[in-house]
Amino acid sequence: MPFRVEPPFVRRLEEAGRPLIGMWVCSGSPLVAEICAGSGLDWLLLDAEHSPNGLESLLAQLQAIGTTPTLVRPPSGDPVVLKQYLDLGAQNLLIPMVDTAEQAAELVRAVSYPPAGIRGVGSALARGSRWNRIEGYLTRARDTISLFVQIESAQAVANVEEITATEGVDGVFVGPSDLAASFGLLGRPNHPQVIEAVETCVAVANRLGVKVGLNAFDPVLARRYLACGADFVLVGADVQLLARGSENLAATYIEEVP
């Protein structure tokens, strides 16, 4: 029986009619991922760059999340890793640390089957094709995938127009924390220089008609970036909410000992 494939995230962005609000899922827990998927937020980001996630835990979380729109961030743009993620059933990839249009073009090739790219063919063995139950998967696989690349260095900002215009890149995502570090402003993503760079990237993407997202846990900055044209924004993380929430409980109920 043929399976219906979910629309890629870029199509959801195009059809939404408003910016989409999401959160990080970094715990590695399918239970936490399922809770977040039912929150009413528009989308989730499963992170494997700075989180304890391997193929098995990502698989379990994708199964728990179900049809909630989800991006998956690998630790790097290694074509072997991207092949595994796609076969695992991750339809939407967010690749960190993309500094040039040449890098972006290689990533496009990595997520495309020959002759357009270099993705290895293993669909009969893969959840991504539902073990060849998705009709015509090999010929239309690229249409089911969204590729987003991260702008998070001074070099990437300088090259943002060329990166964003790379054919096959479905969107860009600005990472203010690494961007701040690149500017010599480690730990200061709210610095005016970083804000200016973020807004420059948003403006370029808007002008080129390419979807642009970013990370903004500060509500004031999140609203500012949404107002200037961001299409999708991450406004929190599971581990951050748990850390701050448990600290608040301790502060509320445990009296300080003199």
N, C-alpha and C positions, 0 to 999 in steps of 0.2 A: 504493500500500500504506500503510495507516494506521501512524503511529508512536506508540509508547508514550512518554508524557511522564514524566519523573522526579518523584517526590513532592517537594513543597516542603519546605524545611528545617524549618519549624515542625512538620510531620508527623513528620519523623525525630526531632525532639526529643521529641515526645509518645510515640513508640513505643520510644525508646531504653531506658528504664528506668534510666538513669544519666546523669550530666552528660557532655557531649561536649567533647572536648579538641581544639583546633585551633591553627593558626598563620597568621600573615600571609604573603602572597606579594606582595612589593613591588618586585621586581627588574624587572618588565616582560618577563621571559624565559619563553617557552613551555617551554623545556627545563627550567628550574628549577621551573616550576609542575608539570611532569610528574613530576619527581623527588619533589617534596613530596607530590603526590597519591598516590604509591606508598609513602609512609613508614609507613603504618599508623595515622596520626592520623585522627580522626573527620571533620574538616572543614577547609576553607581559607577565608581571606578575601582576595580580590583587591582591592587598594586603588588607587583613582584619585584620592584626595584629596591625599595627600602623596607620591605615587609617579609615575614617568614613564610613565603608561598613557593611551593613547587608545583609540578604538573598535577600531582594527585590532589592537593588541596584546592587548586584552581578548578579542577574538574568538579569536585564536590560542591564548591560554591556556585559554579555556573548552574549545576543541577538544582541547587536550593533556590537560587534567584529566579529561575524560570524565565518568564518573558519580560521582566523589567529591563529596559535598555541599559546595557553595561559595556563600558570600555575596560580593556585589560591592558595593564602596562607591564611589559617584560623588563628585565634588568638591562637589556641592551637591544640593539637592532641586528644582532647576529641572525643571519638567514636561517640557520638550523633551528634556533629557538623559535623564530617566527613560524616556521613550518610546523613545529610541534604545537604551538598555540592555536594555529588555524585548524589543524587536524583535531585538536581537543574540543573545538566548537566555539572558540572565541571569534566572534564576527567582527569586532571593533577593536583595533589596536592603537595604543598611544605609545609612541616610541620616544624615549628620552634623549636629550643631548644631541639634537640635530643642528649642526652649525652651518651647513652649506647646501646648496641646491644639488650638488653631486651626491651627497649623502642621501638626500631625500629621494633622488631618482633611483638609487640602488635599493632603497626600501620598497619603492613601488615594484621593482623587479622581483624582490624577495616574496611579495605577497601575490604574485601573478604566475599562473601556469605558463609554460612555453606555448607558443613562441614569444609571447610578450615578456616573459620573466623566467625565473629559475626555481619556482616552487616545486618541490618534489611531489610526485603523484602517488598518493597512498589512500585515496578516498575509500576504497573497499574496506579498509581497516579502521576508518576514522569516524569519530562522533561528528566532526564538522559536516560531513555529507550524510550523516545518519546511516553510515554503512551502505552508501549508495542507494538509500531510500529517497533522497531528494532528487527528483527527476531532472536530468540534464545538468547535474552539478558541475561536472568538469568544464562544460562550455560556458556556464554562467556564474562560476564561483566568484569571480572578481566583482560581480554586481551585488553579491551578498556581503561584501566586506567593506568596512570603512577604515581608512588609514589616516591617522592623525599624527603629526610630528610636533615635538616640543621645542619651543624657542626659549632657551634659558642660559644664554651667554651673550656677552657684548658682541662677539663675532656673529652670532645668529641674528641679533638685532640689526647689525650692519647688512646682513644678507637676507633680511626678512622678505623683501619683495620677491627675490629670486626663489627662495624656498617655497613661499606661499603659491607662487605661480607654477610650480613644478607639476607637470601633467601626471595625474594619478594620485596626488595628495588631496585628500578630501577635506582636510581642515588643519589648523594649527592651534597649539595650546601653549600659552605663555606661563612659565614657571617663575614667579617673582623671587622665590628664595634663592635658587641657584643663580638667577640673574643678579640679585644683590651681591652675592659672593663674587661673581665675575667682575663686578664694578668695584670691588674692594670694600663692600658694605655688608660684610657677613652678618647675618642675623637682623638685617634692617630692610625687609621687603617693603616697608611703608615710607622709605626715603623718597624725597621728591624726584631724584634722578631715576629711581626704579619705576616710580609711577609714570613718569614721562615716557620711559622706554616701553612700558606695557601699553600705554595709550597710543603710542606710535605704531606698535604691532597691530593693535585692534583697528586703527584707522586704515592701515595698509590692506588688511584682510577684507574690511568692509568695502574698500574701493575696488578690490579685485573680485568681489563677490564670493569669497571663500569663508567658510564658517570658522569662527575663532572662539576659543574658550580660555579660561584661566582659573587660577586658584586664589581665593580671597576669603580667609576666615574672618577678617575684620568686616563687620556689617557695613560700616561707612564706606570702606573701599569697594566692597562687593556691589553696593548700590551705585557707586560712582562708575565702576567699570560697566555695569549693565546699562547705565544711562549713556555711556559713550559708544555702545554698540556691541558689547560681548554677547555671543549667542548661547553660550553655556558656561556655567560657573560652578565650581566646587566650593561649598560654604562650610564644610565641617568634615570630621572623620570619626569613625567608630571608636578608635582608641583614644582620641582627644576628648570625645564626649564622656567616655568612661573615666578617664583620668581626672578631668575637671569635676565631674559629678561626684566621684568618690571623695575627692578632696573637700568639696562643699559639705558633704555629709559629715566628714570628720570635723570640719570647722564648726558646724552647727551643733553637734551633739557631744563633742568631747571638750571639756573645759581644760584650759591650760593649767598645768600644775605650777604654783608659785615657786 
